[in-house]
Amino acid sequence: MKLALLKKLLVAALIGASFVSASAQADDLLDQVKARGTLRIGLEGTFPPFDSKAPDGQLVGYDVDIAKAVAAKLGVKPEFITTEWSGIIAGLQAGKFDVIVNQVGVTDQRKAVLDFSPAYTYSAAQLIQRKDDTRAFKSLDDLKGKKLGVGLGTNYMDMAKSVPGIDVKTYPGAPEYLRDLAAGRLDAALNDRLMLAYLMKNSQLPLRTGAIVGNGNPSAIPFKKGNPKFAKAIDDAMTQLEADGTFTKISEKWFGIDVSKPVTQ
């Protein structure tokens, strides 16, 4: 009787272990995405030419096209969720969306808490100055004792604050610090070189681009750690999109150059 009971307990334990193992595997983000049929994508929606709303209300931009291509490779539909940049990483960690496709720079600090896809954009930081400002700031060191505008929570904020002596002013987004720069309340601003041409063209402010500073910055798609199946699926999708020329096609559509390759200065 005891032997029979022991066998039953062992069988029950094995079944329970198998169930837990299967449940843990089913909890991988890839399974959730496939079951839902959509990839939930966090982005700002106010960050042209990467992501913004067209007059008809539809999201358009470089990152929007990249996100759609990735979702298609995964066999699901894209579901875009707009949010402010300052809270976008926290939103990902809280599960409000599955990924962020919004020019998220790959940094050691972010890699400590998030996993990343292969990089799909390479850019570099570039200074912005007023047109009538004849000073030639060639590096961030030249801005010691000066006021520098950056976006709150961006890797450009981290870059600026890593140089002692710069009076770093943070803003919700580019429009706010560009207005302050044009008004003379800042000495310079710092942003991504890829969007500066767009900003200069559309801001109608008396500004000019300045020096490229620092090394090239890769941007990739972050997602929560602990999802090995999803990580492989994203890696495979990105590799295919690079190999079949999709990244190059999208890059040239928005920038006229292939921004999916490392920057050569």
NUGU-412616 format. One record per residue (C-alpha): residue number from 1; residue in one letter; chain; y, x, z. Coordinates in Angstrom, 3 decimals, padded with zeros to 6 digits. Example, Ala and Ser with C-alpha at 12.3 -4.5 7.8 and 13.67 -1.06 7.14 Angstrom:
BEGIN
{1 'A' 'A' {-004.500 012.300 007.800}};
{2 'S' 'A' {-001.060 013.670 007.140}};
! end
This chain:
BEGIN
{1 'M' 'A' {000.000 000.000 000.000}};
{2 'K' 'A' {002.378 002.796 000.945}};
{3 'L' 'A' {001.586 004.648 -002.289}};
{4 'A' 'A' {002.263 001.547 -004.355}};
{5 'L' 'A' {005.547 001.009 -002.522}};
{6 'L' 'A' {006.521 004.627 -003.081}};
{7 'K' 'A' {005.826 004.272 -006.801}};
{8 'K' 'A' {007.990 001.155 -006.957}};
{9 'L' 'A' {010.825 002.955 -005.190}};
{10 'L' 'A' {010.550 005.919 -007.549}};
{11 'V' 'A' {010.623 003.629 -010.600}};
{12 'A' 'A' {013.612 001.775 -009.199}};
{13 'A' 'A' {015.396 005.063 -008.539}};
{14 'L' 'A' {014.734 006.287 -012.087}};
{15 'I' 'A' {015.968 003.030 -013.561}};
{16 'G' 'A' {019.078 003.207 -011.388}};
{17 'A' 'A' {019.723 006.805 -012.396}};
{18 'S' 'A' {019.315 005.919 -016.067}};
{19 'F' 'A' {021.716 003.009 -015.657}};
{20 'V' 'A' {024.320 005.208 -013.961}};
{21 'S' 'A' {023.918 007.860 -016.661}};
{22 'A' 'A' {024.250 005.273 -019.429}};
{23 'S' 'A' {027.273 003.724 -017.722}};
{24 'A' 'A' {028.935 007.112 -017.345}};
{25 'Q' 'A' {028.345 007.850 -021.012}};
{26 'A' 'A' {029.652 004.421 -022.007}};
{27 'D' 'A' {032.821 005.170 -020.089}};
{28 'D' 'A' {033.753 007.901 -022.558}};
{29 'L' 'A' {037.049 007.041 -024.231}};
{30 'L' 'A' {035.390 007.013 -027.651}};
{31 'D' 'A' {033.108 004.152 -026.589}};
{32 'Q' 'A' {036.067 002.217 -025.225}};
{33 'V' 'A' {038.059 002.724 -028.413}};
{34 'K' 'A' {035.122 001.730 -030.625}};
{35 'A' 'A' {034.375 -001.365 -028.526}};
{36 'R' 'A' {038.029 -002.418 -028.599}};
{37 'G' 'A' {038.397 -001.655 -032.291}};
{38 'T' 'A' {041.821 -000.120 -031.781}};
{39 'L' 'A' {043.278 003.239 -030.829}};
{40 'R' 'A' {046.165 002.666 -028.417}};
{41 'I' 'A' {048.907 005.126 -029.333}};
{42 'G' 'A' {051.863 005.940 -027.110}};
{43 'L' 'A' {055.143 006.956 -028.758}};
{44 'E' 'A' {058.876 006.524 -028.291}};
{45 'G' 'A' {059.731 004.506 -031.369}};
{46 'T' 'A' {063.270 005.914 -031.211}};
{47 'F' 'A' {062.599 009.450 -032.439}};
{48 'P' 'A' {063.314 009.673 -036.195}};
{49 'P' 'A' {062.009 011.087 -038.432}};
{50 'F' 'A' {058.873 011.194 -036.282}};
{51 'D' 'A' {058.783 007.577 -035.105}};
{52 'S' 'A' {061.392 004.835 -035.289}};
{53 'K' 'A' {061.733 001.197 -036.292}};
{54 'A' 'A' {062.635 000.206 -039.821}};
{55 'P' 'A' {064.999 -002.741 -040.426}};
{56 'D' 'A' {061.978 -005.041 -040.634}};
{57 'G' 'A' {060.859 -003.921 -037.172}};
{58 'Q' 'A' {057.879 -001.880 -038.380}};
{59 'L' 'A' {057.331 001.578 -036.937}};
{60 'V' 'A' {057.760 004.352 -039.502}};
{61 'G' 'A' {057.808 008.132 -039.423}};
{62 'Y' 'A' {055.799 011.308 -039.611}};
{63 'D' 'A' {053.922 010.753 -036.343}};
{64 'V' 'A' {053.280 007.117 -037.250}};
{65 'D' 'A' {051.607 008.174 -040.493}};
{66 'I' 'A' {049.598 010.861 -038.675}};
{67 'A' 'A' {048.444 008.349 -036.068}};
{68 'K' 'A' {047.390 005.843 -038.725}};
{69 'A' 'A' {045.385 008.526 -040.529}};
{70 'V' 'A' {043.622 009.591 -037.326}};
{71 'A' 'A' {042.771 006.000 -036.386}};
{72 'A' 'A' {041.361 005.429 -039.866}};
{73 'K' 'A' {039.110 008.486 -039.520}};
{74 'L' 'A' {037.854 007.078 -036.206}};
{75 'G' 'A' {037.119 003.769 -037.921}};
{76 'V' 'A' {039.557 001.719 -035.823}};
{77 'K' 'A' {043.010 000.195 -036.172}};
{78 'P' 'A' {046.144 001.818 -034.701}};
{79 'E' 'A' {047.833 -000.075 -031.848}};
{80 'F' 'A' {051.288 001.355 -031.149}};
{81 'I' 'A' {052.819 001.134 -027.682}};
{82 'T' 'A' {056.438 002.252 -027.352}};
{83 'T' 'A' {057.734 003.835 -024.173}};
{84 'E' 'A' {060.480 006.198 -023.026}};
{85 'W' 'A' {059.693 009.886 -023.345}};
{86 'S' 'A' {060.429 010.604 -019.681}};
{87 'G' 'A' {057.441 008.484 -018.636}};
{88 'I' 'A' {055.092 008.958 -021.575}};
{89 'I' 'A' {052.752 011.528 -019.952}};
{90 'A' 'A' {052.501 009.418 -016.804}};
{91 'G' 'A' {051.712 006.396 -018.979}};
{92 'L' 'A' {048.847 008.273 -020.627}};
{93 'Q' 'A' {047.441 009.347 -017.280}};
{94 'A' 'A' {047.707 005.755 -016.020}};
{95 'G' 'A' {045.679 004.492 -018.989}};
{96 'K' 'A' {048.461 002.537 -020.678}};
{97 'F' 'A' {047.395 004.112 -023.973}};
{98 'D' 'A' {044.573 006.326 -025.213}};
{99 'V' 'A' {046.602 009.080 -026.871}};
{100 'I' 'A' {050.181 010.162 -027.471}};
{101 'V' 'A' {051.284 010.935 -031.025}};
{102 'N' 'A' {054.885 011.914 -030.440}};
{103 'Q' 'A' {055.350 015.661 -030.968}};
{104 'V' 'A' {053.853 016.634 -027.624}};
{105 'G' 'A' {054.101 020.402 -027.312}};
{106 'V' 'A' {050.946 022.177 -026.196}};
{107 'T' 'A' {051.773 024.040 -022.976}};
{108 'D' 'A' {049.602 025.619 -020.293}};
{109 'Q' 'A' {051.007 023.180 -017.741}};
{110 'R' 'A' {049.995 020.162 -019.827}};
{111 'K' 'A' {046.599 021.660 -020.733}};
{112 'A' 'A' {045.832 021.885 -017.016}};
{113 'V' 'A' {045.848 018.090 -016.715}};
{114 'L' 'A' {045.196 016.851 -020.273}};
{115 'D' 'A' {042.967 017.649 -023.230}};
{116 'F' 'A' {044.498 018.190 -026.673}};
{117 'S' 'A' {043.454 017.746 -030.280}};
{118 'P' 'A' {043.912 020.626 -032.719}};
{119 'A' 'A' {047.600 021.149 -033.521}};
{120 'Y' 'A' {049.012 019.140 -036.431}};
{121 'T' 'A' {052.646 020.266 -036.330}};
{122 'Y' 'A' {054.234 023.662 -035.889}};
{123 'S' 'A' {057.920 023.988 -035.240}};
{124 'A' 'A' {060.354 026.049 -033.207}};
{125 'A' 'A' {063.311 025.438 -030.967}};
{126 'Q' 'A' {066.720 025.574 -032.588}};
{127 'L' 'A' {070.224 025.475 -031.185}};
{128 'I' 'A' {072.885 022.963 -032.234}};
{129 'Q' 'A' {076.614 023.684 -032.011}};
{130 'R' 'A' {079.886 022.101 -033.004}};
{131 'K' 'A' {081.099 022.906 -036.495}};
{132 'D' 'A' {084.379 024.307 -035.181}};
{133 'D' 'A' {082.626 026.540 -032.628}};
{134 'T' 'A' {082.619 030.058 -034.067}};
{135 'R' 'A' {080.525 031.568 -031.261}};
{136 'A' 'A' {077.186 032.925 -032.466}};
{137 'F' 'A' {074.568 032.150 -029.849}};
{138 'K' 'A' {071.535 034.118 -031.027}};
{139 'S' 'A' {069.281 033.518 -028.025}};
{140 'L' 'A' {069.093 031.496 -024.832}};
{141 'D' 'A' {070.338 034.549 -022.938}};
{142 'D' 'A' {073.633 034.111 -024.774}};
{143 'L' 'A' {073.994 030.729 -023.079}};
{144 'K' 'A' {074.048 032.037 -019.514}};
{145 'G' 'A' {077.037 030.470 -017.812}};
{146 'K' 'A' {077.205 027.823 -020.562}};
{147 'K' 'A' {076.259 024.142 -020.640}};
{148 'L' 'A' {073.147 023.350 -022.685}};
{149 'G' 'A' {071.979 019.800 -023.449}};
{150 'V' 'A' {068.258 018.975 -023.681}};
{151 'G' 'A' {065.999 015.924 -023.571}};
{152 'L' 'A' {064.658 015.018 -020.135}};
{153 'G' 'A' {060.995 015.934 -019.713}};
{154 'T' 'A' {060.730 017.870 -022.986}};
{155 'N' 'A' {059.324 021.353 -023.408}};
{156 'Y' 'A' {062.839 022.348 -024.492}};
{157 'M' 'A' {064.046 021.419 -021.014}};
{158 'D' 'A' {061.362 023.700 -019.553}};
{159 'M' 'A' {062.354 026.460 -021.972}};
{160 'A' 'A' {066.029 026.204 -021.047}};
{161 'K' 'A' {065.354 026.113 -017.310}};
{162 'S' 'A' {063.184 029.225 -017.556}};
{163 'V' 'A' {066.329 031.276 -018.286}};
{164 'P' 'A' {068.352 031.768 -015.079}};
{165 'G' 'A' {072.054 031.171 -015.402}};
{166 'I' 'A' {072.063 028.394 -017.999}};
{167 'D' 'A' {073.695 025.159 -016.841}};
{168 'V' 'A' {071.009 022.808 -018.178}};
{169 'K' 'A' {072.077 019.188 -018.672}};
{170 'T' 'A' {069.299 016.651 -019.254}};
{171 'Y' 'A' {069.595 013.440 -021.278}};
{172 'P' 'A' {067.327 010.470 -022.147}};
{173 'G' 'A' {067.376 011.438 -025.820}};
{174 'A' 'A' {069.092 013.287 -028.654}};
{175 'P' 'A' {071.849 010.718 -029.395}};
{176 'E' 'A' {073.262 011.076 -025.889}};
{177 'Y' 'A' {073.502 014.862 -025.787}};
{178 'L' 'A' {074.705 015.093 -029.395}};
{179 'R' 'A' {077.632 012.831 -028.510}};
{180 'D' 'A' {078.466 014.987 -025.476}};
{181 'L' 'A' {078.188 018.130 -027.600}};
{182 'A' 'A' {080.533 016.721 -030.244}};
{183 'A' 'A' {082.967 015.720 -027.498}};
{184 'G' 'A' {083.040 019.250 -026.109}};
{185 'R' 'A' {081.242 018.480 -022.866}};
{186 'L' 'A' {078.433 020.875 -023.846}};
{187 'D' 'A' {078.438 024.332 -025.382}};
{188 'A' 'A' {075.205 023.775 -027.294}};
{189 'A' 'A' {072.062 021.648 -027.425}};
{190 'L' 'A' {068.424 022.511 -028.035}};
{191 'N' 'A' {065.888 020.582 -030.065}};
{192 'D' 'A' {063.106 020.803 -032.641}};
{193 'R' 'A' {064.143 022.480 -035.893}};
{194 'L' 'A' {062.204 019.911 -037.916}};
{195 'M' 'A' {064.365 017.024 -036.828}};
{196 'L' 'A' {067.697 018.787 -036.811}};
{197 'A' 'A' {068.294 018.400 -040.534}};
{198 'Y' 'A' {067.676 014.686 -040.107}};
{199 'L' 'A' {069.985 014.509 -037.093}};
{200 'M' 'A' {072.749 016.409 -038.840}};
{201 'K' 'A' {072.488 014.138 -041.872}};
{202 'N' 'A' {072.508 010.867 -039.971}};
{203 'S' 'A' {074.533 011.471 -036.812}};
{204 'Q' 'A' {077.885 011.736 -038.681}};
{205 'L' 'A' {079.032 014.037 -035.909}};
{206 'P' 'A' {080.875 017.370 -036.446}};
{207 'L' 'A' {077.818 019.498 -035.628}};
{208 'R' 'A' {075.883 022.352 -037.218}};
{209 'T' 'A' {072.502 023.973 -036.690}};
{210 'G' 'A' {072.385 027.312 -034.887}};
{211 'A' 'A' {069.816 030.020 -034.280}};
{212 'I' 'A' {066.081 029.494 -033.946}};
{213 'V' 'A' {065.058 030.662 -030.479}};
{214 'G' 'A' {061.669 031.507 -029.023}};
{215 'N' 'A' {058.308 031.376 -030.742}};
{216 'G' 'A' {056.811 028.614 -032.841}};
{217 'N' 'A' {055.655 025.567 -030.905}};
{218 'P' 'A' {052.437 023.721 -031.813}};
{219 'S' 'A' {052.290 019.970 -031.199}};
{220 'A' 'A' {049.024 018.079 -030.801}};
{221 'I' 'A' {047.561 014.800 -029.572}};
{222 'P' 'A' {046.904 014.680 -025.810}};
{223 'F' 'A' {044.361 012.458 -024.064}};
{224 'K' 'A' {042.772 012.247 -020.625}};
{225 'K' 'A' {040.233 014.863 -019.596}};
{226 'G' 'A' {036.581 013.976 -019.126}};
{227 'N' 'A' {035.972 012.439 -022.554}};
{228 'P' 'A' {033.781 014.912 -024.475}};
{229 'K' 'A' {032.669 012.424 -027.145}};
{230 'F' 'A' {036.252 011.409 -027.861}};
{231 'A' 'A' {037.348 015.052 -027.916}};
{232 'K' 'A' {034.754 015.875 -030.573}};
{233 'A' 'A' {035.625 012.787 -032.623}};
{234 'I' 'A' {039.326 013.658 -032.577}};
{235 'D' 'A' {038.570 017.278 -033.446}};
{236 'D' 'A' {036.400 016.195 -036.382}};
{237 'A' 'A' {039.021 013.716 -037.595}};
{238 'M' 'A' {041.827 016.275 -037.483}};
{239 'T' 'A' {039.705 018.902 -039.237}};
{240 'Q' 'A' {038.915 016.444 -042.038}};
{241 'L' 'A' {042.566 015.404 -042.405}};
{242 'E' 'A' {043.615 019.015 -042.761}};
{243 'A' 'A' {040.822 019.819 -045.215}};
{244 'D' 'A' {041.418 016.821 -047.474}};
{245 'G' 'A' {045.156 017.490 -047.743}};
{246 'T' 'A' {046.311 014.429 -045.779}};
{247 'F' 'A' {048.382 016.465 -043.318}};
{248 'T' 'A' {050.092 018.329 -046.142}};
{249 'K' 'A' {050.843 015.088 -048.009}};
{250 'I' 'A' {052.371 013.428 -044.931}};
{251 'S' 'A' {054.359 016.575 -044.085}};
{252 'E' 'A' {055.872 016.861 -047.546}};
{253 'K' 'A' {056.724 013.153 -047.539}};
{254 'W' 'A' {058.917 013.514 -044.443}};
{255 'F' 'A' {060.121 017.126 -044.527}};
{256 'G' 'A' {059.577 018.493 -048.025}};
{257 'I' 'A' {057.475 021.309 -046.543}};
{258 'D' 'A' {054.055 021.595 -044.929}};
{259 'V' 'A' {054.776 021.501 -041.193}};
{260 'S' 'A' {051.078 021.496 -040.297}};
{261 'K' 'A' {050.980 025.272 -040.746}};
{262 'P' 'A' {052.319 027.841 -038.209}};
{263 'V' 'A' {056.000 028.745 -038.459}};
{264 'T' 'A' {056.816 032.056 -040.109}};
{265 'Q' 'A' {060.193 033.413 -039.102}};
! end
